[in-house]
Amino acid sequence: MYRILVSDSMSADGLQPMLAAENVEVVQKKASEAADELHTFHALLVRSATKVTDELIGKMPSLKIIARAGVGIDNIDLDAATKHGVVVINAPDGNTISTAEHTFAMMTSLLRHIPQANVSVKSNEWNRTAYVGTELYGKTLGIVGLGRIGTEIAKRAQAFGVNVLVFDPFLTRDRAAKISVKSASLDELLEQADIITVHTPLTKETRGLIGAKSLPKTKKGVYLLNCARGGIIDEEAVIPFLENGHIAGLALDVFEIEPPVNHPLLKYDNVIATPHLGASTKEAQLNVAAQVAQDVLHFLDGKMVTTSVNLPTLTKEVFEKIQPFYKLAKKMGNVVSQCMKEPVNDISIKYEGSVAELETSFITKSLIAGFLTPRVASNVNEVNAGMIAKERGISFSEKITSNQSGYANCITVAIHGDQTTFEIKGTHIPHYGERIVGINSFNIDFYPSGHLIYIQHTDKPGVIGRVGRILGDHEVNIATMQVGRKNAGGEAIMMLSFDRSLDESLLTTLSEIDDIVSIRAIEL
């Protein structure tokens, strides 16, 4: 008999599979109210109200799984859960439709002035000429980020006769053709779109993505929407563009600080706002509760779950054998993803030596998870990596071969993109750890960790010296440097590590050195 604590309010219909299970006892009360029996629960279901801290997990020694009925896991200490061997799951696609529909509702409301007209009529006015709107038909919609939600918005826009333009650095040609959208650079989207909606995670790269530098590139009379994460649209930067009429309308479901008390944007008539309602539908709440309830039952029955956001449970023996290669593979995937900034169609992995004798499927998924982490909004791990790769139109395969590399064990990864192929080779050496020993047929040897930059250049005298001089002028200390070349005077590479990340302006300065072909910052 398993005991499950549901500590936040959830849809009773969604929990029905769990309530009907014969081997399960469901207790619905706050964690604080169940203090005397916390040690007896095997599963914990929460929404956003319950804060799942290290202290709370420590009071639940029988706990095997934590389920968040929603997308985010901000209220769950993921590191603490992993440390205690507790699997954490969520419902990553339970609110996809609700958010897509809310975005579309905001879009039509913005173009047709529906909220303003509603207030006017309720104020006993009948001013039809004040609320002449704009049709969607024939317009160009720019979608920034084509994940699950962006894809659903694209489908709906096409039904309205809208031309869809997408900026997503990792959108392949095949997937764009399949969804019938046109891929574009960010600048192309800004210049051509009549309406722009953002659907990316909030990262250091996407914070202020639509801001002071990008807004002047947009069409005069553009409409902007943010139903994703507060901060992707720079709220302060849009104000002068609203005041001079360059932005015809702005719709926000999310803000940088919530609730937005006395927010300056709320005084503008052409700004409409909702209180973070993207996931607030009866159906979405039912879906997320049903999804996590079913997944918890599967997990307790010994089955795999596809929505885990940390490591799945493994036997100690299996984990100890694969752990070194699991870590190596994840770092290799992350490195190659950051080095190859283009859409990817296929990933092939080759195992040689002692690693080929292990259960490589888990190692492969670890590598795919490492590759996808910099590219997608959702949490990616070994359980859901294959599913997310498939959604992104990325195929992957593994091959076991006899030992031909000269190393006791070796993992070789080839990433095939729309334009190029990138290959990386790694090994694990006892007492030394993970090493990257090859990049694109160049022999090299470095530890994949920390702040790195990867430089492709021509093997000419002075190139390495100029790199060192510029870094020295900026008081940046090089921790390690590895170089590789094929032939004297031909192609060459450098891999440098630092104690801190390098500023974008410094990377630009380095890229302007003669004979440097490309430069990539890598954060591990």
N, C-alpha and C positions, 0 to 999 in steps of 0.2 A: 504494500500500500504506500503510495506516494502522497505527500502533503504539499499543497501548493498555496502560497500566500499571494493574494491579489490585493495590493496595498493602495491602489488608486482606482477611481471610478472608471468602469469600462462597460461596454455594451454587453448586456446579458445574452443577447442573441449571438454575439461573437464568441462568447465564452462557452456556448452550449456544448460543443464537442468535449470540452474538458469536464463540464458539469455532469455530462452523461456517462463518462468513462467509469468503469467498474472498479478499477484499481487506483483511483485518485480521490483524494479528499480536498476540496477547494475551500479555503477560508478567506472571506472577503472582509478585511479590516486593515486599518493603517498599521504600519510596522511598529509605531510607538505604542499602539494598543495591544500588540501581540508580543510584548517584550519577554514575557515569561515562557513563551513557546517558540521563540525564534530558532532555537537549536534543533527543532523537529522538522523544519521545512526543507524540502528538496528542490523547490523551484520558487522563484519570486517574479511576479508580473507587476510592472509599473508603467505609468505614463510619464508625465514631467514633474508631478508634485513631489513624489518620494525621492529623496536624495540618497542614492546608494553609495555610501562612503566605505572606506576601508574599515572603519569601526563597525558599521552595520554588518558587512560581510564577515568580519571576524566573529560576530555573535551568532553566525549561522553555519556551524561546522558541517552540517549535512547538505548544505546548498550545492547543487550541481549546475544550475542554469539560471540566468537572469534574462527576462524577456522584456524589452521595451516596446510597447504598443505604439509605435511611431517610427520616424526616420532617425531623428537625432538621438545621441546618447550622452548629451552634455551633463545630465544629472547622474551618470554612472561613472564611478572611478574604474576605468577600464584596466589600468595597470594593476590595481588592487585585485580585481576579479581574476585576471590572468595569473597573478602571483598565487592566489588561493586555488587555482585550478578550476575556476568556474567559467563556463562558457557563457558568453553574452550574445544574444540575438536581438534583432529588431525587425521592423516591417518596412523594408526600403522602397517597395513599390505600392504600398497600401493607399497612399494619397496622390499617386501620379495623376489619375483622372481628375480628382477634385482640384488639384493645383492648376492643371491645364485648363479646365473649365473656368476656374476663377480668373485666370489670366485673360482668357478670351472675353469673359464678361466685363472685365476692367477695360479691355481694348475697345469693345463696342460702346461701352458707357462713355469712355473718354472722347471718342470721335463723334458721338451723337449728343453729348452734353446731358445725358440722362439724369445724373444726380442733381445738377444745377436746375434743370427744368422741373424736376420733381419738387424741389424746395420752393421754386417760384409758384407752381400751381397750388401747393399747400398754403402759400401765403396769399391766396386769392388773387393771383395775377394770371394773365393769359397773354403772354408776350411771345408769340411764335417766332417773330423775326429775330429775337435775341439768341435763339438756340438753333440756328441753321447748322447742321452737322456736315460730316464728311463720310462718304461711302468707303467701305473696305474694298469693294470690287475694283480690280485693276491696280490696286496699290501694291507696293513692294514691302514685304515684312522682313525685317532683319532679325534673325534669331541668333543670339550669342550663346553658344553651348547647346549641342544637340544630344543630350542624354535622353532619359525616358520621358521627362516632361516636355522638353523641347521637341521631341519627335511627335508627341501627341498634339502639340500646338500646330506643328507643320501640317499634319493631316487635316485638322479642322480649318486652317487657313485656306488650304487648297480647295476645300468644299465651298468657300466663299468667293472663289475666283481671285485669290490673292497670289502674287508671285512671291516665292519664299527664297530668301537668300540666307545662307548660314555661315557664320564664322565659328569654326571649331578646328583647332590646329591638328586634331587627330581624326578628323573625318576622312575616311577613304573615298576614292572615286566610286567604288562599287556600292558602298552603302549610300552615298549621296544619290546615285542613280536609282537605287532600289526604293528610296523614299521620295524620289522625284523632287529633290531640292537642288539648288545651285550652291556649290561651295565658293567661298570668297575670302579674301583677306579682311582683316578688321577695317582697314582704310577703305576698301571697296564697299564694304557693308555700310560704313558710316556715310559715304558719299552718295549711295544709291537708295538707301532705305527710306521710305516714308514713315515707317513705324519701326521702332527698335525695342525688343524685349530681351531681358537678360535671364539666363538660366544656367549659371555656373556656380561652383562653390565659391565661398569667400576665402581667397588666399592672398598672399602678399602681391601676387601677379595680377589678381583681378580686383583688388581693392582700388576704387577710384578709376576703374577701367573706362567708364563713361564719365569723363571729368574735364578739367580745364584744357588739357591738350587735345582731347578727342572731339569735344563738342563743336569747335569751330569747323570741323570737317563734315559735319552733318548738314543735311538739307535745311534750308530755312522753312519753318513750318513743320518740323519733325515732331512726332509723338514718341514719348519714352515710357516704358513700363518696367517696374521691378517687383516681381512677386517671388523672388528667389531668396536673396540674403541682403540685409541692409548693409550698405557700404560699397556695393558694386557700382552703383551710380553715386557719384560724389554730390551729396545733398547741398552743400554750400556752393559748389561750382555751378550748379544749374540755375541759381537765382538770377544772375545778370542776363542769362539767355531767355529766361521766362519774361523778364521785365522788358527786354527789347523786342520780344515777339519771335525770336528765332525758334524757340520751342513752343509749339502750338498747344501742347498739353502734356501733363505728367501724371502717371498713375502709380501709386505706391501701396503695396500691401505690407512691406517691411521697412524698417528704419534702422539706422545705425544704433540708436538708443531707443528702446521701447519701454513704456509708452512714450511717444514724442510730445512731451508737455511743452506747450507754448512754442512749438516748432515754427520757424519763420515761413516754411513752405506752405503751411496750412492756411495762410491768409490769402493765397492767390486763387482766383476764381477758376483758373484752368488747371488746377491741381486737385485730383480726387484721391482719397485714401481710405483704406480699410484696416482694421486692427488685426493683421496677421491671420487672415481667414483662409489661406490657401488649402489647409487640410481640414477645415471645419465644415464637413458635411456628415450627415447621418451615415451615408454609405462608407465614407472613408474611415470613420470611427468604428463602424462594424467590421470593415475589411482588416484594419490593423489588429483589432482584438482577435478576430477569427484566425488570422495568419499566425500570430504568435502562440495562440492557444493550441493550434494544430501542430506547430513546430515543437512546442514543449512536450506534447504527448509523444511525438516521434522520437525525440531525444531520450525521454525517459524509457521508451521501449527499446532503446539501443540502436535506433536508426540515425543516419546522418541528417543534418539540417543544412539548408542552403543559405541561411541568413546570418550565420555567425560573423561577428565582428572582431573576434580574437581567435586564438588557437583552439582547434577542436581537441577533444580529449583523446590522448594517446596512451598506450601502455608505456610504462617507464622504460622497458627494454627497447621497444621500437624507437621511442623518442631519443634515447641516448645514442643509438646507432646513426640516426639520420640527422640529428641536430647540427653537427658541423656543416653538412652539405646543405641543409635547409637554410642556414644563415648565409652561407656562401651564395646559393642560388638566388635568394631574395635580393642580396646586394648587387649581384650581376644584373638581374632584371632591372633594378632601379638605375644602375649606372647607364645601361644601354638605352633606357627610356629617355634619360636626360641628355644623352649624347646625340640621339637621333630625333630631331625635332620635325618629324613629318608623319603623315598617316602611315600606319603599319597594317599589312594584310596577313602576314604569316610569321610565326615564330617556330623555329626548329631547334631542338635541343639534342645534343649527342653526349652520351655517358660512356666513359672509358675507365678501366681499372676497377678498384675496389668499390667505388660508388655504384658501378653498374650491377653489383651483386645485391644491392638494397632495393627496397620498395621505392622506385624512382617516381612513381606517379605523384606522390605527395611532394617530392622535391620539385617536380615540374610545376605543380600548382603554386608552390612557394615562389618560384621564379616568375610565373605569370602575375602573381599578386604584386611582387616587387616592381614589375614592369608597368602595371596598370595604376599603381598608387599615385604617381605624379600626373596622371591623365584623366582621372574620373573623380566625380564628386563624392561618391559613396565609399564607405569603408570596404576595403578589399582584403580578403585573406585566402587561405588555401582552400576553404570550402566553397566560396562563391566566385573565385577567380575565373574558373572555366566558363561559368554562366555569363559573367560580365564580358569576358572576351568575345563570346559568341554574339552577345547583343551588339558589340562594337564591330562585328564583322571580321574579327581576327581569328584565324585558325592556328592551331599549334599541334606539334607532333614531337615525339621523342624516339631516339634510336639508341640501341645498345650495341657497342662494337668492341672488338678486341683491343687491348691496350696498344695504341700506336703513337701516343703523344710523348712518351718518354717520362711521364709522371705516374706515380703510384695510383693516382686518381685524377680525373680531368672532366670538366664540364665545358662543352663548347656550345655557344648560343649564336644562332644566325637570325637576324631580324630583317625581314624583307618588306620594304616600303614601296610607295608608289614610284619613287625615283631611284632609290639606292638600297644597298644591303649593308648592314653593319654586323660585324662578328666580334665576339669577345670570348676569351678562354680563361678559365679559372681552375684553381686547385686548392685543396686543403692540406697543409703540412703540419703534422703533429708538433706541438710546442711552439709553432710559429703562427698558426691560424690560417685565415683566408688570404689568398693571393690572386691577383689578376696577372696572368702571365702572357697574355696576347691580346692585341686589338688589331683587327683588320690585317692579319698576317705580319704585324710588327711584333717582335719579341720585346716584352717589357715586364717589369716585376714591381708591383706596388700593393699596398694594403688598402682595400676599399673602405675608407672610413673618413668622416669629418668633412672638411671644406676643401674641395678639389677644383682644379681647372684643367681641362683637356684641350691641348693646342695641336692643331695640324699645321705644319709649316714646311718650307723648302729647306733642305739641309745645306745651309750656307753659313760661312763664318760670320759671327756677330749677332745672329738672331737670338741665341740664348742669352748673350750678354746684354742686348737691348731690353729683353724681358726683365732680367735681373735689375738693370739700372732703373727702369721705370718703377718697379716694385719698391726698390730701395728709396727712390725719391719720394714715394708715398708712405714711407715708413712701414712697409709691409714685409714681414719676415717670412721667408720660405722655410717650411718645416722639412719637406723632402722634395726631391726632384728625380724623376725617372725619364729617360729619353730612349727613343728607338728609331732606327732607320733601316731601309732595305739596301740602298746603294748610296755611295758618296755623291752628294749634290742632288739627290732625288727627294722623294717624299720622306718626311720624318714626323715624329710626334713627340710631345712632352706631356707628362702628367705631374702636376705640382700640387702639394698639399700645404694648407695654411692653418693657423690657429684660430682664424675667424673668416667669415665670408667676405668676399670682395664686393665693393660697391659697383653698381652698374656702370657708372662713369669711368671707373678704372678699367673695367673689362673692355669698354669701348676704346679707350686709349691704347690698350694692348693690341686690340684687333686691327688698329691702324698701322702697326709696324709692317714695314715692307717684308714680303716673303711669308707672312702669317696668312694661312688660308682660312682658318676658322678657329673659334675659341668657344668652349662650352663650360659653364659653371656647373658643378655637380655638388649637391648637398646630400650627405648620407647620415 
